[in-house]
Amino acid sequence: MTLVAPTIPARASDDADPFVLLRDKARAMFSYNATSLAGHLVGALVVEAVFADVAPMHLRVGWGAAFGALWLLRVALAWHFSRDEPATLEALRTRLHVWIIGILTSAAMWGAAAWSFYPYGSALQQIALILVVYTFCVACVPILAPQFGLYLGFVGLVYLPAIARVAVHHGALGAQTAFVMFIAMAMTLVLGRNYRAAFDKLSRLQWRTATLMEQLRVEKSLADAARRDAEVANRAKTQFFAAASHDLRQPLHAMSLFAEALRQRSHDDEVIELVGSINASVDALEGLFSELLDITRIDTGGVEVKAADFAVADIFRRLRLHFAPTAFEKGLGLRFRGEHHHAHADPLLVERILRNLVSNAIRYTGDGGVLVACRRRGERLLLQVWDTGPGIREAEQQRVFEEFYQVPGSSKPTPDQKKGLGLGLAIVKRLAGLMNEPITMRSVHGRGTVFTLELAVGKPAPAPRESVPSKAPLGLTLDGALIVIVEDEPAVRSGLEVLLKGWGAEVASFDGIAAVAQWARQCDARAVQPRLLIVDYRLEEGRTGIEAIDMLREVFGPHVPAIVVTGSTMTAHDAEAERHDFHLLIKPVVPSRLRAMIGFKLR
């Protein structure tokens, strides 16, 4: 019999790497070495024991010595094979050559045992010998069937001598018995062939799985790199937009101040109307910057949801702080109810949603007021913003959350209502979607609107309470009031000076903390008392207007009112406003809003 290394079936090599398939088959065969060797040893001991009293001594000793030497050699080879695995196809084939020689030699030894021992036993001993030999043919299916040629050689060497001996030893009856034994051998070979086919399929599937896993790893790596690049680009876009928004707010802010100063000095109705249009346009641009920046952050994944338990009173307090001056300017009531509740959600996103809703409610309400309420329904909280505005027709209610959509009014909109850009409710819808919380709207045309945000109930926690009246009498006068300005942008500082002086105020204007600190040290705090501080947030050398406020309050007292004007839309300023007791205005600030805030601070 010509000995060759196991070959790879053509259908397998078309799909998989030959080395991988051969390695897998070798691993499968070598993994049975210990079990196979133990089975061979037990089989040899059984044969020796069964024929101990009937077979000649020289036969038993000779066969036992030959089998024992071969068995020990195979044990040594198995131990050597288990220590390392070939890395090349040729080395693997060489190892399989050696292993195949051991397998076929063992098969020949069992065939010799069947031929040699069979004539000496009784019928029972002969049956035992045949069963031992046939057991090896069946038991080697999972070990040798993956190499079907080797399996054929093994079964032939083991079982054909037994069939031949039975046929020769028993004459006509032996021929019939040998035929039955041959049928059994054929069925065993069919079983082995089926096993080989299943093993080949499994090997191909394993190779394909490994290949797909490697492709998936590579593609995932490429996708991760692309995602990181996209995130970097998105962050860069957001940062650029934020920086551009901040820088563009400065000249717009100065323009609105100079325009208002021009209006005060002119008695021409046409000039006054033009100035009003300029201020309305500047205010619209401010809203556009803020809303587009919010939309950009949401779309680029820059908004992260961090759910926590929080007191509703904390948000209501900041909303009152921010919107009371605006409601005061329009003569509207701004009320808050249900401050004792606690919710579980992202408090920052909830506050941004309510800010947009309250801003819209105040903008479109001409008479009456706005109610911000929180009430419990089972295990849910309903955060609601009610207004007594014009309401929304039923046909328009399905579109109010669309981007850039504005509800068409039957009457001519007021200048304040023109400020809307149709992004506020789109932002509200997206923020609620990020938190997976529903937001709904009910409206009756001509009577008002209510927006409802549902949240989970949170755990109670102590929260400070504060009561600030939502209205205050008008009657503001700045005659003789000393207002300190700290602003490092020359155009904005000049515009503020002109505007405030036009309103009758006395102005002390400085471009930085060093200059205002020198002025404060030279002042007599008993003779000079500022009525109000208006400071920019970003000053020279990375310093902030909060430092200027703290320094001036050390000189003139801790209760000097302060307004911080900034071009940044960072929400962290709200927390600073609470800690340092100031109100915040986002550039560009139209003069009417500045005047309303000054009136609110000096009431």
C-alpha positions as CSV (number, residue, x, y, z in Angstrom):
1,M,0.0,0.0,0.0
2,T,1.5,3.3,-1.1
3,L,1.6,5.8,1.8
4,V,0.6,9.4,1.1
5,A,-0.2,12.3,3.3
6,P,-4.0,13.0,3.6
7,T,-5.3,15.1,0.8
8,I,-7.7,18.0,0.8
9,P,-11.0,17.4,-1.0
10,A,-11.4,19.7,-4.0
11,R,-14.7,21.1,-2.8
12,A,-13.1,22.1,0.5
13,S,-10.0,23.7,-1.0
14,D,-12.2,25.9,-3.2
15,D,-13.6,27.5,-0.1
16,A,-10.8,27.3,2.5
17,D,-7.1,27.5,3.1
18,P,-5.6,23.9,2.6
19,F,-3.3,24.3,5.6
20,V,-6.3,25.3,7.8
21,L,-8.3,22.4,6.8
22,L,-5.5,19.9,7.2
23,R,-4.5,21.4,10.5
24,D,-8.1,21.1,11.8
25,K,-8.2,17.4,10.7
26,A,-4.9,16.7,12.4
27,R,-6.0,18.4,15.6
28,A,-9.2,16.3,15.5
29,M,-7.3,13.1,15.0
30,F,-4.5,13.9,17.5
31,S,-7.0,14.8,20.1
32,Y,-8.1,11.2,20.3
33,N,-4.5,9.9,20.9
34,A,-4.9,9.2,24.6
35,T,-8.3,7.5,24.2
36,S,-7.2,5.5,21.2
37,L,-4.0,4.3,22.8
38,A,-5.9,3.3,26.0
39,G,-8.5,1.4,23.9
40,H,-5.8,-0.5,22.0
41,L,-4.1,-1.5,25.3
42,V,-7.4,-2.7,26.8
43,G,-8.2,-4.6,23.6
44,A,-4.8,-6.3,23.7
45,L,-5.2,-7.3,27.3
46,V,-8.7,-8.8,26.5
47,V,-7.3,-10.9,23.7
48,E,-4.4,-12.1,25.8
49,A,-6.8,-13.0,28.6
50,V,-9.4,-14.7,26.4
51,F,-6.8,-16.9,24.6
52,A,-4.5,-17.4,27.6
53,D,-5.4,-21.1,28.0
54,V,-5.9,-22.1,24.3
55,A,-3.4,-20.3,22.1
56,P,0.2,-21.4,22.0
57,M,2.6,-19.6,24.3
58,H,5.0,-18.5,21.5
59,L,2.0,-16.9,19.6
60,R,0.8,-15.0,22.6
61,V,4.2,-13.8,23.7
62,G,5.3,-12.9,20.2
63,W,2.2,-11.0,19.3
64,G,2.1,-9.3,22.8
65,A,5.8,-8.2,22.5
66,A,5.3,-6.8,19.0
67,F,2.1,-5.0,20.0
68,G,3.7,-3.7,23.3
69,A,6.7,-2.2,21.4
70,L,4.5,-0.6,18.8
71,W,2.2,0.8,21.5
72,L,5.1,2.3,23.5
73,L,6.4,3.9,20.3
74,R,3.0,5.4,19.6
75,V,2.8,6.7,23.2
76,A,6.2,8.5,22.7
77,L,5.1,10.0,19.4
78,A,1.8,11.2,20.9
79,W,3.6,12.9,23.8
80,H,5.9,14.6,21.2
81,F,3.0,15.7,19.0
82,S,1.2,17.3,22.0
83,R,4.2,19.6,22.8
84,D,4.2,21.7,19.6
85,E,2.2,22.1,16.4
86,P,3.7,22.5,12.9
87,A,3.5,26.0,11.4
88,T,3.8,25.0,7.7
89,L,1.9,22.6,5.4
90,E,5.0,20.4,4.7
91,A,5.8,20.0,8.4
92,L,2.2,19.1,9.1
93,R,2.2,16.5,6.3
94,T,5.5,15.0,7.6
95,R,4.0,14.6,11.1
96,L,0.9,13.0,9.6
97,H,3.0,10.5,7.6
98,V,4.6,9.3,10.9
99,W,1.2,9.1,12.6
100,I,-0.3,7.2,9.7
101,I,2.4,4.6,9.8
102,G,1.7,4.0,13.5
103,I,-2.1,3.7,12.7
104,L,-1.7,1.3,9.9
105,T,0.9,-0.8,11.7
106,S,-1.5,-1.1,14.6
107,A,-4.3,-2.1,12.2
108,A,-2.0,-4.8,10.7
109,M,-1.3,-6.0,14.3
110,W,-5.0,-6.4,14.9
111,G,-5.5,-8.1,11.6
112,A,-2.7,-10.5,12.4
113,A,-4.3,-11.2,15.8
114,A,-7.6,-12.0,14.2
115,W,-6.0,-14.4,11.7
116,S,-3.7,-16.0,14.2
117,F,-5.8,-16.5,17.3
118,Y,-9.2,-17.4,15.7
119,P,-8.4,-21.1,15.0
120,Y,-7.5,-21.8,18.7
121,G,-10.6,-20.7,20.4
122,S,-14.0,-22.0,21.1
123,A,-17.1,-20.4,19.5
124,L,-17.4,-18.0,22.4
125,Q,-13.8,-17.0,22.3
126,Q,-14.0,-16.6,18.5
127,I,-17.0,-14.3,18.9
128,A,-15.2,-12.2,21.5
129,L,-12.2,-11.8,19.1
130,I,-14.5,-10.7,16.2
131,L,-16.3,-8.3,18.5
132,V,-12.9,-6.7,19.7
133,V,-11.8,-6.3,16.1
134,Y,-15.1,-4.9,14.9
135,T,-15.3,-2.5,17.8
136,F,-12.0,-0.9,16.6
137,C,-13.5,-0.5,13.2
138,V,-16.5,1.4,14.6
139,A,-14.7,3.3,17.3
140,C,-12.1,4.8,14.9
141,V,-14.8,6.5,12.8
142,P,-14.5,9.9,14.5
143,I,-10.7,9.5,14.6
144,L,-9.9,8.4,11.0
145,A,-13.0,9.1,8.9
146,P,-12.0,12.7,8.2
147,Q,-9.1,11.0,6.2
148,F,-11.3,8.5,4.4
149,G,-8.5,6.8,2.5
150,L,-6.7,6.1,5.8
151,Y,-10.0,4.9,7.3
152,L,-10.4,2.4,4.4
153,G,-6.9,1.2,4.9
154,F,-7.4,0.8,8.7
155,V,-10.7,-1.1,8.3
156,G,-9.3,-3.3,5.6
157,L,-6.2,-4.3,7.6
158,V,-8.2,-4.9,10.7
159,Y,-11.3,-6.6,9.5
160,L,-10.5,-8.3,6.2
161,P,-8.2,-10.9,7.8
162,A,-11.0,-11.7,10.3
163,I,-13.5,-12.2,7.4
164,A,-11.0,-14.3,5.5
165,R,-10.2,-16.5,8.5
166,V,-13.9,-17.1,9.2
167,A,-14.6,-18.0,5.6
168,V,-11.6,-20.5,5.5
169,H,-12.1,-22.0,9.0
170,H,-15.8,-22.9,8.8
171,G,-16.3,-23.9,5.2
172,A,-19.8,-23.2,3.7
173,L,-21.1,-21.9,7.0
174,G,-18.1,-19.7,7.3
175,A,-18.7,-18.3,3.9
176,Q,-22.2,-17.2,4.9
177,T,-20.8,-15.7,8.1
178,A,-18.1,-14.0,6.3
179,F,-20.6,-12.4,3.9
180,V,-22.6,-11.0,6.9
181,M,-19.3,-9.7,8.3
182,F,-18.6,-8.1,5.0
183,I,-22.0,-6.4,4.9
184,A,-21.3,-5.1,8.4
185,M,-18.0,-3.7,7.3
186,A,-19.6,-2.0,4.3
187,M,-22.2,-0.3,6.6
188,T,-19.3,0.8,8.8
189,L,-17.5,2.3,5.8
190,V,-20.7,4.2,4.8
191,L,-20.9,5.5,8.3
192,G,-17.3,6.7,8.1
193,R,-17.9,8.3,4.7
194,N,-21.0,10.2,6.0
195,Y,-18.9,11.4,9.0
196,R,-16.1,12.6,6.7
197,A,-18.7,14.6,4.7
198,A,-20.1,16.2,7.8
199,F,-16.6,16.9,9.1
200,D,-15.5,18.6,5.8
201,K,-18.6,20.8,5.9
202,L,-17.9,21.7,9.5
203,S,-14.3,22.5,8.7
204,R,-15.4,24.8,5.8
205,L,-17.9,26.5,8.1
206,Q,-15.3,27.0,10.8
207,W,-12.9,28.5,8.2
208,R,-15.6,30.7,6.8
209,T,-16.6,31.8,10.3
210,A,-13.0,32.7,11.1
211,T,-12.7,34.5,7.8
212,L,-15.9,36.5,8.3
213,M,-14.8,37.3,11.9
214,E,-11.5,38.7,10.5
215,Q,-13.4,40.7,7.9
216,L,-15.8,41.9,10.5
217,R,-12.9,42.9,12.7
218,V,-11.3,44.8,9.9
219,E,-14.5,46.5,8.8
220,K,-15.4,47.3,12.4
221,S,-12.0,48.9,12.8
222,L,-12.5,50.9,9.6
223,A,-16.1,51.9,10.7
224,D,-14.7,52.9,14.2
225,A,-12.1,55.1,12.5
226,A,-14.7,56.6,10.2
227,R,-17.0,57.3,13.2
228,R,-14.1,58.9,15.1
229,D,-13.3,61.1,12.1
230,A,-17.0,62.0,11.8
231,E,-17.2,62.8,15.5
232,V,-14.0,65.0,15.3
233,A,-15.5,66.8,12.3
234,N,-18.8,67.2,14.1
235,R,-17.1,68.6,17.2
236,A,-15.0,70.9,15.0
237,K,-18.2,72.1,13.2
238,T,-20.0,72.7,16.5
239,Q,-17.0,74.5,18.0
240,F,-16.6,76.6,14.9
241,F,-20.3,77.5,15.0
242,A,-20.1,78.4,18.7
243,A,-17.0,80.5,18.2
244,A,-18.4,82.2,15.2
245,S,-21.7,82.8,17.0
246,H,-19.8,84.4,19.9
247,D,-17.7,86.6,17.7
248,L,-20.6,87.7,15.5
249,R,-22.7,88.7,18.5
250,Q,-20.2,91.4,19.5
251,P,-20.7,93.7,16.5
252,L,-24.4,93.0,16.4
253,H,-24.7,94.0,20.1
254,A,-22.7,97.2,19.4
255,M,-24.9,98.0,16.3
256,S,-28.1,97.7,18.3
257,L,-26.8,100.0,21.0
258,F,-25.7,102.7,18.5
259,A,-29.0,102.3,16.6
260,E,-30.9,103.0,19.8
261,A,-28.7,106.0,20.7
262,L,-29.4,107.3,17.2
263,R,-33.1,106.9,17.7
264,Q,-33.0,108.9,20.9
265,R,-31.2,111.8,19.2
266,S,-33.5,111.9,16.2
267,H,-37.1,113.2,16.0
268,D,-37.6,112.0,12.5
269,D,-40.3,109.3,12.5
270,E,-38.8,107.6,9.5
271,V,-35.4,107.3,11.3
272,I,-37.1,106.0,14.4
273,E,-38.9,103.3,12.4
274,L,-35.7,102.3,10.7
275,V,-34.0,102.0,14.1
276,G,-36.8,99.8,15.3
277,S,-36.4,97.5,12.3
278,I,-32.6,97.3,13.0
279,N,-33.2,96.3,16.6
280,A,-35.8,93.7,15.5
281,S,-33.4,92.2,13.0
282,V,-30.6,92.1,15.6
283,D,-32.9,90.3,18.0
284,A,-33.9,87.8,15.3
285,L,-30.3,87.1,14.6
286,E,-29.6,86.4,18.2
287,G,-32.4,83.9,18.4
288,L,-31.2,82.3,15.2
289,F,-27.6,81.9,16.5
290,S,-28.9,80.3,19.7
291,E,-31.4,77.9,18.1
292,L,-29.1,76.8,15.3
293,L,-26.3,76.1,17.8
294,D,-28.8,74.0,19.8
295,I,-29.9,72.1,16.7
296,T,-26.3,71.5,15.7
297,R,-25.3,70.1,19.1
298,I,-28.3,67.7,19.1
299,D,-27.7,66.5,15.5
300,T,-24.0,65.9,16.1
301,G,-24.5,63.9,19.3
302,G,-23.1,66.7,21.4
303,V,-26.0,66.5,23.9
304,E,-25.6,63.7,26.4
305,V,-28.5,62.5,28.6
306,K,-27.6,62.2,32.3
307,A,-30.7,61.2,34.2
308,A,-30.9,62.0,37.9
309,D,-33.3,62.9,40.7
310,F,-33.8,66.7,41.0
311,A,-36.1,69.1,42.6
312,V,-38.5,70.9,40.3
313,A,-38.1,74.0,42.5
314,D,-34.5,74.4,41.4
315,I,-35.5,74.7,37.7
316,F,-38.5,76.9,38.5
317,R,-36.2,79.3,40.4
318,R,-33.9,79.7,37.5
319,L,-36.7,80.1,35.0
320,R,-38.2,82.8,37.2
321,L,-34.8,84.5,37.5
322,H,-34.4,84.5,33.7
323,F,-37.9,85.3,32.5
324,A,-39.3,87.6,35.2
325,P,-37.8,90.7,33.6
326,T,-39.2,89.9,30.2
327,A,-42.7,89.2,31.6
328,F,-42.4,92.4,33.6
329,E,-41.6,94.4,30.4
330,K,-44.8,93.1,28.7
331,G,-46.9,93.5,31.9
332,L,-47.7,89.8,32.0
333,G,-48.1,87.6,35.1
334,L,-45.6,84.8,35.4
335,R,-46.6,82.2,38.0
336,F,-45.1,78.9,39.1
337,R,-47.0,76.0,40.8
338,G,-46.1,72.6,42.1
339,E,-42.5,73.4,43.1
340,H,-42.5,70.7,45.8
341,H,-42.3,67.8,43.3
342,H,-39.2,65.9,42.4
343,A,-38.5,64.3,39.0
344,H,-36.1,61.7,37.5
345,A,-34.7,62.9,34.2
346,D,-31.9,65.0,32.9
347,P,-32.4,68.3,34.7
348,L,-30.4,70.3,32.2
349,L,-32.4,69.1,29.2
350,V,-35.7,69.5,31.1
351,E,-34.7,73.1,31.9
352,R,-33.8,73.8,28.2
353,I,-37.2,72.4,27.1
354,L,-39.0,74.6,29.6
355,R,-37.0,77.7,28.6
356,N,-38.1,77.3,25.0
357,L,-41.7,76.8,26.0
358,V,-41.8,79.7,28.4
359,S,-40.0,81.9,25.9
360,N,-42.6,81.1,23.3
361,A,-45.5,81.6,25.7
362,I,-44.3,85.0,26.8
363,R,-43.5,86.0,23.2
364,Y,-47.0,85.2,21.8
365,T,-49.1,86.2,24.8
366,G,-50.2,89.8,24.7
367,D,-52.5,89.9,27.7
368,G,-53.0,87.8,30.8
369,G,-50.1,85.6,31.8
370,V,-48.1,82.4,31.7
371,L,-48.3,79.5,34.2
372,V,-45.6,77.0,34.7
373,A,-47.0,74.0,36.7
374,C,-46.0,70.6,37.9
375,R,-48.5,68.0,39.0
376,R,-48.5,64.3,39.7
377,R,-50.5,61.7,37.8
378,G,-49.8,58.2,39.2
379,E,-46.1,57.4,38.8
380,R,-45.6,60.3,36.3
381,L,-45.1,64.0,36.6
382,L,-46.7,66.5,34.2
383,L,-44.6,69.6,33.6
384,Q,-46.9,72.1,31.9
385,V,-46.6,75.6,30.4
386,W,-49.9,77.3,30.1
387,D,-50.5,80.6,28.3
388,T,-53.4,82.9,27.5
389,G,-52.1,83.7,24.0
390,P,-54.0,83.4,20.7
391,G,-53.9,79.6,20.5
392,I,-53.3,77.4,17.5
393,R,-55.8,76.2,15.0
394,E,-56.4,72.5,14.9
395,A,-55.2,72.3,11.3
396,E,-51.8,73.7,12.3
397,Q,-51.2,71.7,15.5
398,Q,-49.6,68.7,13.8
399,R,-46.9,70.9,12.3
400,V,-45.8,73.1,15.2
401,F,-42.8,70.8,16.0
402,E,-41.4,70.9,12.5
403,E,-38.2,72.9,11.9
404,F,-38.6,76.5,10.7
405,Y,-42.4,76.2,10.7
406,Q,-44.3,79.1,12.1
407,V,-48.0,79.1,12.6
408,P,-49.7,81.6,10.2
409,G,-51.8,84.1,12.1
410,S,-55.1,85.6,11.0
411,S,-54.1,89.0,12.3
412,K,-51.0,91.0,11.8
413,P,-48.2,89.7,14.1
414,T,-46.6,92.1,16.6
415,P,-42.9,93.0,16.2
416,D,-42.2,90.8,19.2
417,Q,-43.9,87.8,17.6
418,K,-41.8,88.2,14.4
419,K,-38.7,87.2,16.4
420,G,-39.7,83.5,16.2
421,L,-37.7,81.4,13.8
422,G,-39.6,78.2,14.0
423,L,-36.8,76.3,15.7
424,G,-37.8,76.5,19.4
425,L,-40.4,73.7,19.3
426,A,-38.3,71.6,17.0
427,I,-35.5,71.7,19.7
428,V,-38.1,70.9,22.4
429,K,-39.2,67.8,20.5
430,R,-35.7,66.6,19.9
431,L,-34.6,67.1,23.5
432,A,-37.7,65.2,24.7
433,G,-36.9,62.4,22.2
434,L,-33.3,62.2,23.6
435,M,-34.8,61.5,27.0
436,N,-37.5,59.1,25.6
437,E,-40.1,61.2,27.3
438,P,-43.4,62.3,25.6
439,I,-44.3,65.9,25.0
440,T,-47.8,66.9,23.9
441,M,-49.8,70.0,23.1
442,R,-53.4,71.1,23.5
443,S,-54.6,74.4,22.2
444,V,-57.9,76.3,21.7
445,H,-57.8,79.0,19.1
446,G,-58.4,82.3,20.7
447,R,-58.0,81.1,24.3
448,G,-54.5,79.7,24.8
449,T,-52.2,76.8,24.6
450,V,-50.7,74.2,27.1
451,F,-47.6,72.1,26.4
452,T,-47.1,69.0,28.7
453,L,-43.8,67.1,29.3
454,E,-44.2,63.8,31.1
455,L,-41.4,62.7,33.4
456,A,-40.8,59.9,35.9
457,V,-41.3,60.7,39.6
458,G,-38.0,61.2,41.4
459,K,-36.9,60.7,45.0
460,P,-37.6,63.7,47.3
461,A,-34.6,65.9,48.2
462,P,-34.5,69.2,50.1
463,A,-34.6,72.2,47.8
464,P,-34.5,75.9,48.6
465,R,-37.6,77.9,48.0
466,E,-37.7,81.4,46.7
467,S,-40.5,83.8,46.0
468,V,-39.9,86.5,43.5
469,P,-42.9,88.7,42.4
470,S,-43.5,88.3,38.7
471,K,-44.6,91.9,38.3
472,A,-43.3,95.2,39.5
473,P,-44.4,98.7,38.9
474,L,-43.0,100.5,35.9
475,G,-41.9,104.1,36.6
476,L,-38.1,103.5,36.0
477,T,-35.9,106.5,36.0
478,L,-32.1,106.5,35.5
479,D,-31.6,110.2,36.1
480,G,-28.4,110.6,38.1
481,A,-28.0,106.8,38.6
482,L,-24.3,105.8,38.5
483,I,-23.9,102.7,36.3
484,V,-20.5,101.0,36.1
485,I,-19.6,99.3,32.8
486,V,-16.7,96.8,32.4
487,E,-16.4,95.8,28.7
488,D,-13.3,95.1,26.8
489,E,-14.9,95.5,23.3
490,P,-14.5,99.2,22.4
491,A,-17.5,99.4,20.1
492,V,-19.8,97.7,22.6
493,R,-18.5,99.8,25.5
494,S,-18.9,103.0,23.5
495,G,-22.4,102.0,22.5
496,L,-23.4,101.3,26.1
497,E,-22.0,104.7,27.3
498,V,-24.0,106.6,24.6
499,L,-27.2,104.6,25.3
500,L,-27.1,104.9,29.1
501,K,-26.3,108.5,29.1
502,G,-29.2,109.1,26.7
503,W,-31.4,107.5,29.4
504,G,-30.1,110.0,31.9
505,A,-27.6,107.8,33.8
506,E,-24.1,108.7,34.9
507,V,-21.6,106.2,33.5
508,A,-18.2,105.0,34.7
509,S,-16.8,102.8,31.9
510,F,-13.7,100.6,32.0
511,D,-12.0,98.1,29.6
512,G,-10.9,95.6,32.2
513,I,-10.6,94.5,35.8
514,A,-7.3,96.4,36.5
515,A,-8.8,99.7,35.4
516,V,-12.0,99.4,37.4
517,A,-10.0,98.1,40.5
518,Q,-7.8,101.2,40.4
519,W,-10.9,103.5,40.1
520,A,-12.7,101.7,43.0
521,R,-9.6,102.1,45.3
522,Q,-9.6,105.8,44.6
523,C,-13.4,106.3,45.2
524,D,-14.9,107.3,48.5
525,A,-17.4,104.5,49.0
526,R,-19.6,106.8,51.2
527,A,-19.8,109.5,48.5
528,V,-19.9,107.2,45.4
529,Q,-22.4,104.4,45.2
530,P,-23.0,102.6,42.0
531,R,-26.7,101.7,41.4
532,L,-25.9,99.0,38.9
533,L,-23.0,97.0,37.4
534,I,-23.0,95.9,33.7
535,V,-20.1,93.7,32.9
536,D,-19.0,91.5,30.1
537,Y,-18.3,87.9,30.9
538,R,-15.1,87.4,29.0
539,L,-12.4,90.0,29.8
540,E,-8.7,90.4,29.3
541,E,-6.2,87.6,30.0
542,G,-8.8,84.9,30.5
543,R,-10.5,86.8,33.4
544,T,-14.2,87.0,33.8
545,G,-16.7,89.7,34.7
546,I,-17.6,87.7,37.9
547,E,-14.2,88.7,39.3
548,A,-15.1,92.4,38.6
549,I,-18.5,92.0,40.3
550,D,-16.9,90.4,43.4
551,M,-14.2,93.1,43.6
552,L,-16.7,96.0,43.3
553,R,-19.0,94.5,45.9
554,E,-16.1,94.2,48.3
555,V,-15.7,98.0,48.0
556,F,-19.3,99.2,47.6
557,G,-21.3,96.5,49.4
558,P,-22.5,93.0,48.7
559,H,-25.9,94.0,47.4
560,V,-25.0,96.1,44.4
561,P,-27.2,94.8,41.5
562,A,-25.3,93.3,38.6
563,I,-26.0,92.3,35.0
564,V,-23.6,90.1,33.0
565,V,-23.7,90.4,29.3
566,T,-22.0,87.6,27.3
567,G,-21.8,86.2,23.8
568,S,-21.5,82.7,25.0
569,T,-24.5,80.4,25.3
570,M,-23.0,78.0,27.8
571,T,-25.6,76.9,30.3
572,A,-23.1,76.8,33.2
573,H,-23.6,80.6,33.4
574,D,-27.0,80.0,35.0
575,A,-25.4,78.3,38.0
576,E,-22.9,81.1,38.3
577,A,-25.7,83.6,38.2
578,E,-27.3,82.0,41.2
579,R,-24.1,81.7,43.2
580,H,-23.0,85.3,42.5
581,D,-26.4,87.0,42.4
582,F,-26.5,88.5,38.9
583,H,-28.8,88.4,35.9
584,L,-27.6,87.2,32.5
585,L,-28.2,88.7,29.1
586,I,-27.0,87.0,25.9
587,K,-25.5,89.2,23.2
588,P,-26.8,90.9,21.1
589,V,-29.1,92.6,23.5
590,V,-31.7,94.9,22.0
591,P,-32.0,98.1,24.0
592,S,-35.7,97.4,25.0
593,R,-34.6,94.2,26.6
594,L,-31.7,95.9,28.3
595,R,-34.0,98.7,29.6
596,A,-36.4,96.1,30.9
597,M,-33.7,94.2,32.7
598,I,-32.3,97.5,34.2
599,G,-35.8,98.3,35.3
600,F,-36.2,94.9,36.9
601,K,-32.9,95.2,38.8
602,L,-33.6,98.7,40.1
603,R,-37.3,98.3,40.9
